[in-house]
Amino acid sequence: MREPVRAGTRGIARAAVRAELAQVAFGLFRQKGFAQVTVDDLASAAGVSRSTFLRYFGSKEEAVLGAFDAQGEQLADALRARPAAEDDWTALRRAVDTVLEPYRQDPEHALALLDLVRETSSLCARRLEKQDGWRTLLARALAEREGAGRSAGLAQSVLAAAALDCLNAALEHWAAAGGHPDLTALVDEAFAVLAH
């Protein structure tokens, strides 16, 4: 009975350490630039060994983009939770709301993160790679909405990719304007372009 509690506590502690390391890394990247900071610099700034840092993040890119890991599953879960009667495009649009929350809660941090990613080719490439995994998850979730045991086909993959492109286009416009337009309205507008 005590073991699950301990495992849960361990997971919480690990997540807290990971969040702290990511925060230190992000601050250093903003201060010195991504290319100028080494893993040794990150470990030193965080007060941990290089091997400890690498146990939490396998690379500098992961220290920045680790927060994106769970978003694909969040999107897919939100899509599965949408009403069955809702059309797929509307369900995708509503599911995207789950990943907008961090941008609403801390727009300054979100803008700085988007700027860092856009300015760093390795981060940009890694983010797109992560989102390609999201596309697969969303396509599978769309197929599941049509019936248990269904596998994702071309139509589901195209819809998922289009939804992610709408999200990215809205985020790009939002970041380029300094975060002043309403992000939800921009996402709505982007999805509306392809609604017909």
Secondary structure by P-SEA (a helix, b strand, c coil): caaaaaaaaaaaaaaaaaaaaaaaaaaaaaacccccccaaaaaaaacccaaaaaaacccaaaaacccccaaaaaaaaaaaaccccccaaaaaaaaaccccccccccaaaaaaaaaaaaacaaaaaaaaaaaaaaaaaaaaaaaaaacccccccaaaaaaaaaaaaaaaaaaaaaaaacccccaaaaaaaaaaaacc
